[in-house]
């Protein structure tokens, strides 16, 4: 069996391998085996999901596998991914499982697994789960009928997370702030509006009517233009766009201008440093972060550590260095003082807290860094052929790097979760950005395009 887990759990098209009921059943059995469930009451798993139709199928199959191995299951329904990580810890479960494909279209789904500490499980545990499934020898016959696990519906799970989220800003009064909140028809459609309303913000909510098919569909963090339009129409102070599982967030200011993860990280890092709470005086980001963020951090005397793309890699580096602020330009903001994974709601609360405490607009706060002109494009590909084996593209990459020199940079990488190639061009000269994006995109479409 090929490696089952990718960069962010198990993911793919629903009802096609590996996102099938059969695989989910085996994953449940393997998790029960790895965590040494021995019968009812010995181990517990929290299962949450987003709003995809296929979540019902996966939830049922996964639960069956877990209880057949003697593990109890706590079903919390549609909640954000970070809520599952939090609930696994607060409810003393051995494992937390989120059924989601995050920002992907509704056709996809996935299985993210967290340990009892709220962190994503290690490669070693993922490999162990995969080995047990591949062996074909998983059996639950050692669990007698009176030892089978039980499944419980936890009715107050949402309330638990709501109170936790509000506590991360000490229930700061947000009265006077007009907020447009785009929940992407996803996991936070019910929870997120309540959190901001209970803290006093005036909330206009959009894309909060999930039907199983419309998650991330022209809305949410991948399409901030949707929330920006409503902000302009309503005269709101800020727009907040979550993705399908609410582990990432993108903002727009009162004028509808997009404020991405880099600027949020800059705001948080500078604020934490001012308050003496920036652990190790360090910010952890990925290679996709804008050069302007690095310059703003250096000017403030903050050390910046860079990882490859992926929130998991950022978190690993944060745990290694002891840093507590990190994230990605895409909107994953990890504030380790409060959460063990990216949490779009908690990041949004921090931004609103800053706006209130400093009496500044989001645009004023976002001016803490100056972005280099840049463009990021994602191109569908029919095959993930190694870039070094695509001569035309390889030649253009070399030419682009030579042209940009120290005044810019180029990143070409395959997505870890989709059949896409991503190209980022960043330069002090915006004309060069557009020139190289056009040229590189044309080449990729000709040589690798679907």
NUZAMI-154570 format. One record per residue (C-alpha): x, y, z; chain; residue number from 0. Coordinates in steps of 0.05 Angstrom, whole numbers, plus 5000, padded with zeros to 4 digits. Layout:
N
[[X,Y,Z],'A',NUM];
...
***
This chain:
450
[[5000,5000,5000],'A',0];
[[5025,5070,4983],'A',1];
[[5030,5121,5039],'A',2];
[[4958,5133,5061],'A',3];
[[4970,5200,5095],'A',4];
[[4989,5262,5057],'A',5];
[[5013,5329,5082],'A',6];
[[4947,5342,5119],'A',7];
[[4917,5275,5136],'A',8];
[[4882,5229,5087],'A',9];
[[4848,5267,5031],'A',10];
[[4816,5254,4963],'A',11];
[[4751,5251,4924],'A',12];
[[4694,5225,4966],'A',13];
[[4673,5152,4953],'A',14];
[[4737,5140,4914],'A',15];
[[4799,5109,4945],'A',16];
[[4822,5127,4997],'A',17];
[[4761,5167,5019],'A',18];
[[4713,5108,5021],'A',19];
[[4671,5076,5075],'A',20];
[[4715,5014,5072],'A',21];
[[4779,5053,5084],'A',22];
[[4747,5094,5139],'A',23];
[[4725,5030,5174],'A',24];
[[4796,5004,5171],'A',25];
[[4825,5070,5195],'A',26];
[[4779,5067,5256],'A',27];
[[4800,4996,5271],'A',28];
[[4874,5014,5262],'A',29];
[[4868,5074,5308],'A',30];
[[4835,5031,5360],'A',31];
[[4892,4982,5355],'A',32];
[[4947,5034,5356],'A',33];
[[4917,5068,5417],'A',34];
[[4908,5001,5451],'A',35];
[[4834,5003,5463],'A',36];
[[4815,4943,5505],'A',37];
[[4741,4953,5515],'A',38];
[[4686,5002,5533],'A',39];
[[4715,5058,5576],'A',40];
[[4788,5044,5560],'A',41];
[[4799,5096,5506],'A',42];
[[4759,5153,5475],'A',43];
[[4759,5187,5408],'A',44];
[[4727,5254,5390],'A',45];
[[4699,5258,5319],'A',46];
[[4679,5323,5287],'A',47];
[[4663,5340,5214],'A',48];
[[4650,5397,5167],'A',49];
[[4587,5403,5125],'A',50];
[[4602,5358,5065],'A',51];
[[4549,5307,5048],'A',52];
[[4602,5252,5049],'A',53];
[[4615,5267,5123],'A',54];
[[4556,5224,5143],'A',55];
[[4586,5164,5107],'A',56];
[[4655,5172,5136],'A',57];
[[4630,5187,5207],'A',58];
[[4588,5124,5208],'A',59];
[[4643,5079,5181],'A',60];
[[4697,5108,5224],'A',61];
[[4654,5102,5286],'A',62];
[[4639,5029,5270],'A',63];
[[4713,5014,5264],'A',64];
[[4730,5048,5330],'A',65];
[[4675,5017,5372],'A',66];
[[4689,4948,5343],'A',67];
[[4758,4954,5374],'A',68];
[[4730,4974,5442],'A',69];
[[4740,5049,5436],'A',70];
[[4686,5098,5457],'A',71];
[[4668,5153,5408],'A',72];
[[4646,5224,5425],'A',73];
[[4608,5253,5366],'A',74];
[[4609,5329,5365],'A',75];
[[4578,5342,5296],'A',76];
[[4597,5401,5251],'A',77];
[[4652,5441,5286],'A',78];
[[4717,5474,5263],'A',79];
[[4779,5432,5260],'A',80];
[[4812,5470,5317],'A',81];
[[4751,5455,5360],'A',82];
[[4764,5381,5352],'A',83];
[[4837,5391,5373],'A',84];
[[4814,5431,5434],'A',85];
[[4759,5382,5453],'A',86];
[[4806,5322,5448],'A',87];
[[4849,5355,5502],'A',88];
[[4794,5383,5546],'A',89];
[[4754,5318,5546],'A',90];
[[4816,5276,5560],'A',91];
[[4807,5234,5497],'A',92];
[[4864,5195,5467],'A',93];
[[4851,5219,5397],'A',94];
[[4812,5272,5359],'A',95];
[[4789,5260,5287],'A',96];
[[4763,5314,5240],'A',97];
[[4728,5295,5175],'A',98];
[[4744,5351,5126],'A',99];
[[4780,5369,5063],'A',100];
[[4790,5440,5089],'A',101];
[[4789,5490,5031],'A',102];
[[4778,5437,4977],'A',103];
[[4713,5432,4937],'A',104];
[[4653,5392,4965],'A',105];
[[4670,5331,4923],'A',106];
[[4731,5319,4966],'A',107];
[[4736,5298,5038],'A',108];
[[4789,5276,5086],'A',109];
[[4809,5249,5154],'A',110];
[[4853,5291,5200],'A',111];
[[4878,5258,5264],'A',112];
[[4901,5292,5328],'A',113];
[[4931,5261,5389],'A',114];
[[4904,5272,5459],'A',115];
[[4951,5332,5466],'A',116];
[[4914,5368,5410],'A',117];
[[4972,5364,5360],'A',118];
[[4968,5327,5294],'A',119];
[[4995,5256,5302],'A',120];
[[5067,5243,5282],'A',121];
[[5092,5210,5218],'A',122];
[[5109,5149,5259],'A',123];
[[5038,5139,5283],'A',124];
[[5011,5153,5213],'A',125];
[[5057,5100,5185],'A',126];
[[5036,5051,5240],'A',127];
[[4963,5061,5223],'A',128];
[[4979,5051,5149],'A',129];
[[5018,4987,5163],'A',130];
[[4962,4956,5202],'A',131];
[[4912,4971,5147],'A',132];
[[4959,4945,5093],'A',133];
[[4971,4880,5131],'A',134];
[[4898,4861,5122],'A',135];
[[4902,4827,5190],'A',136];
[[4863,4876,5233],'A',137];
[[4813,4838,5275],'A',138];
[[4765,4857,5330],'A',139];
[[4750,4786,5352],'A',140];
[[4787,4798,5417],'A',141];
[[4733,4848,5437],'A',142];
[[4674,4810,5466],'A',143];
[[4604,4838,5454],'A',144];
[[4602,4866,5525],'A',145];
[[4668,4903,5512],'A',146];
[[4647,4939,5449],'A',147];
[[4656,5014,5451],'A',148];
[[4598,5062,5455],'A',149];
[[4582,5124,5413],'A',150];
[[4556,5186,5448],'A',151];
[[4528,5249,5417],'A',152];
[[4559,5307,5457],'A',153];
[[4504,5360,5454],'A',154];
[[4543,5416,5488],'A',155];
[[4608,5409,5448],'A',156];
[[4595,5473,5409],'A',157];
[[4582,5511,5473],'A',158];
[[4647,5486,5503],'A',159];
[[4687,5512,5444],'A',160];
[[4649,5578,5442],'A',161];
[[4668,5593,5514],'A',162];
[[4740,5572,5503],'A',163];
[[4747,5617,5442],'A',164];
[[4719,5678,5478],'A',165];
[[4766,5666,5536],'A',166];
[[4827,5673,5491],'A',167];
[[4815,5749,5491],'A',168];
[[4788,5748,5562],'A',169];
[[4718,5762,5536],'A',170];
[[4740,5830,5510],'A',171];
[[4680,5874,5494],'A',172];
[[4675,5882,5418],'A',173];
[[4615,5929,5420],'A',174];
[[4617,5982,5366],'A',175];
[[4651,5938,5314],'A',176];
[[4611,5922,5252],'A',177];
[[4634,5855,5224],'A',178];
[[4616,5816,5161],'A',179];
[[4630,5743,5173],'A',180];
[[4635,5693,5115],'A',181];
[[4632,5621,5141],'A',182];
[[4642,5588,5073],'A',183];
[[4580,5545,5085],'A',184];
[[4627,5504,5126],'A',185];
[[4642,5477,5195],'A',186];
[[4637,5545,5231],'A',187];
[[4570,5565,5201],'A',188];
[[4535,5559,5269],'A',189];
[[4591,5571,5319],'A',190];
[[4628,5631,5291],'A',191];
[[4570,5682,5287],'A',192];
[[4551,5666,5359],'A',193];
[[4621,5678,5385],'A',194];
[[4627,5748,5355],'A',195];
[[4555,5767,5373],'A',196];
[[4563,5744,5445],'A',197];
[[4623,5791,5451],'A',198];
[[4581,5850,5428],'A',199];
[[4601,5857,5355],'A',200];
[[4547,5874,5304],'A',201];
[[4551,5815,5257],'A',202];
[[4526,5807,5186],'A',203];
[[4534,5734,5169],'A',204];
[[4539,5705,5099],'A',205];
[[4547,5635,5071],'A',206];
[[4517,5602,5132],'A',207];
[[4468,5557,5096],'A',208];
[[4506,5492,5082],'A',209];
[[4470,5441,5038],'A',210];
[[4525,5388,5034],'A',211];
[[4549,5414,4967],'A',212];
[[4564,5489,4973],'A',213];
[[4622,5488,5021],'A',214];
[[4678,5535,4996],'A',215];
[[4637,5548,4932],'A',216];
[[4657,5619,4911],'A',217];
[[4660,5640,4983],'A',218];
[[4703,5638,5045],'A',219];
[[4778,5648,5053],'A',220];
[[4793,5627,4981],'A',221];
[[4745,5679,4954],'A',222];
[[4751,5741,4999],'A',223];
[[4719,5783,4944],'A',224];
[[4652,5757,4969],'A',225];
[[4659,5785,5039],'A',226];
[[4693,5848,5012],'A',227];
[[4632,5865,4970],'A',228];
[[4586,5860,5030],'A',229];
[[4633,5901,5073],'A',230];
[[4631,5957,5022],'A',231];
[[4555,5953,5016],'A',232];
[[4541,5953,5090],'A',233];
[[4595,6001,5113],'A',234];
[[4625,5949,5160],'A',235];
[[4691,5958,5196],'A',236];
[[4720,5891,5177],'A',237];
[[4706,5828,5137],'A',238];
[[4726,5759,5162],'A',239];
[[4728,5700,5114],'A',240];
[[4738,5630,5142],'A',241];
[[4752,5568,5101],'A',242];
[[4711,5504,5102],'A',243];
[[4739,5477,5168],'A',244];
[[4756,5546,5197],'A',245];
[[4829,5532,5209],'A',246];
[[4848,5591,5165],'A',247];
[[4823,5662,5158],'A',248];
[[4830,5720,5109],'A',249];
[[4806,5791,5124],'A',250];
[[4787,5853,5087],'A',251];
[[4787,5924,5113],'A',252];
[[4731,5975,5110],'A',253];
[[4749,5992,5039],'A',254];
[[4745,5920,5018],'A',255];
[[4821,5911,5010],'A',256];
[[4845,5841,5026],'A',257];
[[4888,5831,5088],'A',258];
[[4921,5763,5085],'A',259];
[[4957,5718,5134],'A',260];
[[5024,5753,5128],'A',261];
[[4996,5819,5153],'A',262];
[[4958,5785,5209],'A',263];
[[5022,5750,5231],'A',264];
[[5059,5816,5229],'A',265];
[[5005,5849,5272],'A',266];
[[5004,5793,5322],'A',267];
[[5079,5786,5327],'A',268];
[[5089,5861,5337],'A',269];
[[5033,5864,5389],'A',270];
[[5059,5804,5427],'A',271];
[[5129,5834,5427],'A',272];
[[5103,5900,5454],'A',273];
[[5068,5863,5510],'A',274];
[[5129,5820,5526],'A',275];
[[5093,5757,5504],'A',276];
[[5130,5738,5440],'A',277];
[[5164,5673,5462],'A',278];
[[5236,5667,5441],'A',279];
[[5227,5733,5404],'A',280];
[[5212,5690,5343],'A',281];
[[5161,5687,5287],'A',282];
[[5156,5623,5245],'A',283];
[[5132,5629,5173],'A',284];
[[5137,5590,5108],'A',285];
[[5174,5604,5043],'A',286];
[[5109,5633,5015],'A',287];
[[5109,5692,5062],'A',288];
[[5123,5760,5031],'A',289];
[[5191,5791,5035],'A',290];
[[5157,5852,5066],'A',291];
[[5139,5810,5128],'A',292];
[[5211,5792,5138],'A',293];
[[5232,5865,5133],'A',294];
[[5179,5888,5182],'A',295];
[[5199,5834,5232],'A',296];
[[5273,5850,5226],'A',297];
[[5260,5924,5236],'A',298];
[[5224,5907,5302],'A',299];
[[5281,5862,5324],'A',300];
[[5241,5798,5315],'A',301];
[[5276,5735,5291],'A',302];
[[5242,5700,5232],'A',303];
[[5248,5625,5221],'A',304];
[[5226,5598,5153],'A',305];
[[5199,5528,5138],'A',306];
[[5173,5494,5076],'A',307];
[[5099,5502,5060],'A',308];
[[5049,5470,5106],'A',309];
[[5020,5489,5174],'A',310];
[[5043,5422,5201],'A',311];
[[5116,5441,5186],'A',312];
[[5105,5509,5218],'A',313];
[[5077,5477,5281],'A',314];
[[5135,5427,5284],'A',315];
[[5185,5484,5281],'A',316];
[[5147,5524,5333],'A',317];
[[5149,5465,5381],'A',318];
[[5222,5454,5366],'A',319];
[[5243,5526,5378],'A',320];
[[5192,5544,5432],'A',321];
[[5161,5599,5389],'A',322];
[[5087,5613,5400],'A',323];
[[5069,5655,5339],'A',324];
[[5072,5628,5268],'A',325];
[[5033,5612,5206],'A',326];
[[5023,5619,5132],'A',327];
[[5005,5673,5082],'A',328];
[[4944,5630,5063],'A',329];
[[4912,5647,5130],'A',330];
[[4935,5593,5178],'A',331];
[[4952,5632,5240],'A',332];
[[4978,5591,5298],'A',333];
[[4979,5623,5367],'A',334];
[[5007,5569,5411],'A',335];
[[4988,5605,5475],'A',336];
[[4917,5587,5458],'A',337];
[[4913,5532,5406],'A',338];
[[4953,5473,5380],'A',339];
[[4934,5484,5307],'A',340];
[[4913,5541,5261],'A',341];
[[4849,5572,5286],'A',342];
[[4814,5623,5242],'A',343];
[[4765,5645,5296],'A',344];
[[4817,5656,5349],'A',345];
[[4861,5694,5300],'A',346];
[[4801,5738,5282],'A',347];
[[4787,5751,5355],'A',348];
[[4859,5774,5365],'A',349];
[[4852,5823,5307],'A',350];
[[4787,5852,5333],'A',351];
[[4818,5858,5403],'A',352];
[[4875,5898,5372],'A',353];
[[4827,5943,5335],'A',354];
[[4789,5958,5399],'A',355];
[[4849,5966,5446],'A',356];
[[4890,6009,5398],'A',357];
[[4831,6047,5370],'A',358];
[[4855,6035,5299],'A',359];
[[4823,6010,5236],'A',360];
[[4845,5945,5204],'A',361];
[[4877,5984,5148],'A',362];
[[4919,6023,5198],'A',363];
[[4941,5960,5234],'A',364];
[[4956,5925,5168],'A',365];
[[5003,5982,5148],'A',366];
[[5055,5953,5197],'A',367];
[[5087,5919,5136],'A',368];
[[5095,5938,5064],'A',369];
[[5085,5882,5014],'A',370];
[[5129,5869,4955],'A',371];
[[5086,5864,4891],'A',372];
[[5070,5791,4880],'A',373];
[[5023,5742,4847],'A',374];
[[5007,5670,4864],'A',375];
[[4973,5625,4812],'A',376];
[[4950,5553,4818],'A',377];
[[4948,5512,4754],'A',378];
[[4914,5445,4747],'A',379];
[[4961,5391,4722],'A',380];
[[4950,5322,4694],'A',381];
[[5013,5294,4726],'A',382];
[[5060,5314,4782],'A',383];
[[5122,5304,4740],'A',384];
[[5186,5325,4776],'A',385];
[[5202,5396,4756],'A',386];
[[5274,5378,4739],'A',387];
[[5245,5332,4685],'A',388];
[[5206,5389,4651],'A',389];
[[5262,5423,4610],'A',390];
[[5223,5483,4586],'A',391];
[[5198,5501,4655],'A',392];
[[5266,5488,4686],'A',393];
[[5299,5535,4637],'A',394];
[[5249,5591,4651],'A',395];
[[5258,5583,4726],'A',396];
[[5332,5594,4717],'A',397];
[[5321,5655,4673],'A',398];
[[5269,5684,4721],'A',399];
[[5315,5676,4782],'A',400];
[[5372,5710,4744],'A',401];
[[5326,5768,4724],'A',402];
[[5298,5779,4793],'A',403];
[[5363,5774,4830],'A',404];
[[5360,5801,4901],'A',405];
[[5301,5845,4884],'A',406];
[[5251,5788,4882],'A',407];
[[5241,5713,4884],'A',408];
[[5205,5655,4850],'A',409];
[[5174,5593,4882],'A',410];
[[5148,5536,4840],'A',411];
[[5117,5478,4879],'A',412];
[[5063,5425,4874],'A',413];
[[5004,5429,4921],'A',414];
[[5006,5379,4977],'A',415];
[[4931,5367,4974],'A',416];
[[4909,5379,4902],'A',417];
[[4932,5363,4830],'A',418];
[[4958,5434,4821],'A',419];
[[5024,5469,4810],'A',420];
[[5032,5535,4847],'A',421];
[[5075,5592,4822],'A',422];
[[5093,5652,4865],'A',423];
[[5130,5711,4835],'A',424];
[[5150,5768,4880],'A',425];
[[5191,5829,4859],'A',426];
[[5202,5903,4873],'A',427];
[[5181,5916,4800],'A',428];
[[5108,5896,4789],'A',429];
[[5119,5893,4714],'A',430];
[[5168,5836,4724],'A',431];
[[5117,5799,4767],'A',432];
[[5065,5801,4712],'A',433];
[[5115,5784,4657],'A',434];
[[5141,5721,4691],'A',435];
[[5074,5698,4716],'A',436];
[[5047,5700,4644],'A',437];
[[5107,5664,4615],'A',438];
[[5112,5610,4669],'A',439];
[[5037,5597,4669],'A',440];
[[5036,5587,4593],'A',441];
[[5094,5538,4597],'A',442];
[[5062,5497,4654],'A',443];
[[4996,5494,4617],'A',444];
[[5031,5469,4554],'A',445];
[[5076,5418,4587],'A',446];
[[5036,5394,4648],'A',447];
[[4966,5422,4640],'A',448];
[[4904,5378,4648],'A',449];
***
